[in-house]
Amino acid sequence: MDASALVGVVGGYVAMGLTIVGAIYAAINHKRVRSNCCGTRGEISLDVDTMQANPTPSPKPALPAV
């Protein structure tokens, strides 16, 4: 197998992996799972939030004058 074919195969696997991760993300984001098993109730909420690229730092409180 030459280098160009290897690059194509690796690129195909990366694309397939990203597709699978995206499908899983779309399936579980903003879902609520409820269970009632053997008289025990459970509830889980799955919510994936996006992260800020550059979060702003919170302002530091001013120190009191001495």
GIGI-V362021 format. One record per residue. RES is the residue in one letter. SS is DSSP state (hx for helix, st for strand, lp for the rest). BURIAL is + if it has 16 or more other ideal C-beta (glycine too) atoms within 10 Angstrom, else -. Layout:
# GIGI-V362021
res:ss:burial
RES:SS:BURIAL
RES:SS:BURIAL
This chain:
# GIGI-V362021
res:ss:burial
M:lp:-
D:lp:-
A:hx:-
S:hx:-
A:hx:-
L:hx:-
V:hx:-
G:hx:-
V:hx:-
V:hx:-
G:hx:-
G:hx:-
Y:hx:-
V:hx:-
A:hx:-
M:hx:-
G:hx:-
L:hx:-
T:hx:-
I:hx:-
V:hx:-
G:hx:-
A:hx:-
I:hx:-
Y:hx:-
A:hx:-
A:hx:-
I:hx:-
N:lp:-
H:lp:-
K:st:-
R:st:-
V:st:-
R:st:-
S:st:-
N:st:-
C:st:-
C:lp:-
G:lp:-
T:st:-
R:st:-
G:st:-
E:st:-
I:st:-
S:st:-
L:st:-
D:lp:-
V:lp:-
D:lp:-
T:lp:-
M:lp:-
Q:lp:-
A:lp:-
N:lp:-
P:lp:-
T:lp:-
P:lp:-
S:lp:-
P:lp:-
K:lp:-
P:lp:-
A:lp:-
L:lp:-
P:lp:-
A:lp:-
V:lp:-
